Amino acid sequence: MQRFSDRLGRKLNRTAYRLAMLLAAAAIAVFALPSAAMAEANYYADCELERVICAYGERVGLPQGECMTTSSTYHSTQVCVDYSGDHVYVRDGQADGYGAAAIIYSDNGVAHRWCANAEGAGTWVHCNFNWVEEGDHAVAGGYIIQYYEERMTQLWWWNGK
């Protein structure tokens, strides 16, 4: 009887040890992952380039600034720019599983600034950028299909704001 309980005890100890190690590994994996707020915005291939800034917008109620809406071909994405603070707002206009996005082009400083809406259809998000006011700028809106594919259309351009 002594041998049986000794074997059973060892087997239970090994099982408990393995379970503890598995739980510890799972805890490390979960707590080591960055939170959504800390995650690097790398949702499109351009985001890998040095001359590009990409951000996921933070959900907001209503936008400010000059606004335009894309055609239904570009999923009725709405984009607003508040020039006084270099703010960009993006509204996802279609429940289709694709994230709405806007891009600000600039011929001074950082060439492209992407603002993506990952909050879903009907929601507005806000990105706070800092661009050089001098020079030409352009705004495009649309949606991202996958990492290497997007559908964007130019909405307007401005200079010196």
C-alpha positions in Angstrom: 0.0 0.0 0.0 2.9 2.3 0.7 4.2 2.0 -2.8 0.8 2.8 -4.4 0.3 6.0 -2.3 3.9 7.0 -2.9 3.4 6.7 -6.7 0.0 8.4 -6.5 1.6 11.2 -4.5 4.4 11.7 -7.0 2.0 11.6 -9.9 -0.3 14.2 -8.2 2.8 16.4 -7.4 3.9 16.2 -11.1 0.4 17.1 -12.3 0.1 20.0 -9.8 3.5 21.2 -10.9 2.6 21.1 -14.6 -0.7 22.8 -13.9 1.1 25.6 -11.9 3.7 26.1 -14.7 0.9 26.3 -17.3 -1.0 28.8 -15.3 2.1 30.9 -14.7 2.9 30.9 -18.4 -0.6 31.9 -19.2 -0.5 34.7 -16.7 2.8 36.0 -18.1 1.5 35.9 -21.6 -1.7 37.8 -20.7 0.0 40.5 -18.6 3.0 40.9 -21.0 0.7 41.9 -23.8 0.2 45.6 -24.3 -3.2 47.0 -23.7 -5.2 48.4 -26.7 -4.3 51.9 -25.6 -0.6 51.0 -25.6 -0.6 48.9 -28.8 1.4 50.3 -31.7 -0.9 51.4 -34.5 0.4 49.2 -37.3 -2.8 48.4 -39.1 -1.6 49.3 -42.6 1.6 48.7 -44.6 2.4 52.4 -44.7 2.6 52.4 -40.9 6.0 50.7 -41.1 7.6 53.7 -42.9 9.5 56.3 -41.0 7.8 59.2 -42.8 4.3 58.0 -41.6 2.4 58.3 -38.4 -0.5 55.9 -37.7 -3.0 56.2 -34.9 -6.2 54.6 -33.8 -8.6 57.3 -32.9 -10.2 57.7 -29.6 -14.0 57.5 -29.5 -15.7 60.9 -29.3 -19.3 62.3 -29.5 -19.2 65.0 -32.2 -16.5 66.3 -34.5 -15.2 69.8 -35.0 -13.8 71.6 -38.0 -14.3 71.4 -41.7 -16.0 68.1 -42.8 -16.7 66.1 -45.9 -18.2 62.7 -46.6 -17.0 60.2 -49.2 -19.3 58.6 -51.7 -20.9 55.2 -50.9 -18.1 53.7 -53.1 -15.8 54.6 -50.2 -18.4 53.5 -47.6 -19.6 57.0 -46.7 -16.7 57.7 -44.5 -16.9 61.2 -42.9 -13.7 63.1 -42.2 -13.3 66.4 -40.3 -10.2 68.5 -39.7 -9.9 71.1 -37.0 -7.0 73.2 -38.2 -6.6 75.2 -35.0 -5.3 72.1 -33.1 -4.3 69.7 -35.9 -7.2 67.4 -35.0 -8.7 64.8 -37.3 -12.1 63.1 -36.8 -13.3 60.0 -38.7 -16.8 58.5 -38.8 -17.3 55.0 -40.0 -20.3 55.3 -42.3 -21.0 51.6 -43.1 -21.4 48.4 -41.1 -19.3 46.2 -43.3 -16.4 44.9 -41.0 -13.9 47.3 -42.5 -12.4 50.1 -40.5 -12.9 53.7 -41.8 -9.8 55.8 -42.1 -8.5 59.2 -43.0 -5.1 60.3 -44.2 -3.5 63.7 -44.0 -0.8 64.3 -46.6 1.8 67.1 -46.0 4.7 68.4 -48.1 6.5 69.6 -44.9 7.6 67.3 -42.1 5.9 63.9 -41.7 4.5 63.0 -45.1 1.4 61.0 -44.1 -0.7 60.8 -41.0 -3.3 58.0 -40.8 -6.3 58.1 -38.4 -8.2 54.8 -38.2 -11.6 54.2 -36.7 -11.7 50.7 -35.0 -14.9 51.5 -33.0 -17.4 50.4 -35.6 -20.2 51.8 -37.8 -21.8 55.1 -36.8 -19.0 56.1 -34.4 -16.7 59.1 -34.5 -13.0 58.9 -33.4 -10.5 61.6 -32.9 -6.7 61.7 -33.6 -4.5 64.6 -32.4 -1.6 65.2 -34.7 0.9 68.0 -35.0 1.7 69.1 -38.5 3.6 72.0 -40.0 1.0 74.6 -41.1 3.1 76.0 -44.0 2.9 74.1 -47.3 0.3 72.0 -49.0 -1.9 69.5 -47.2 -4.5 67.1 -48.5 -7.2 65.0 -46.9 -8.4 61.6 -48.1 -11.0 59.3 -46.6 -12.2 55.7 -47.1 -11.6 52.4 -45.5 -8.9 49.7 -45.0 -9.6 46.3 -46.4 -6.5 44.5 -45.1 -2.8 45.3 -44.3 -1.8 45.9 -47.9 -5.1 47.1 -49.3 -7.2 50.3 -48.8 -9.8 52.3 -50.7 -9.3 56.0 -50.3 -10.4 59.1 -52.2 -9.1 62.7 -51.9 -11.6 65.0 -50.2 -9.9 68.4 -50.2 -6.6 70.2 -49.8 -5.4 73.4 -48.0 -2.4 75.5 -47.6 -1.1 77.5 -44.6 -3.7 76.6 -42.0 
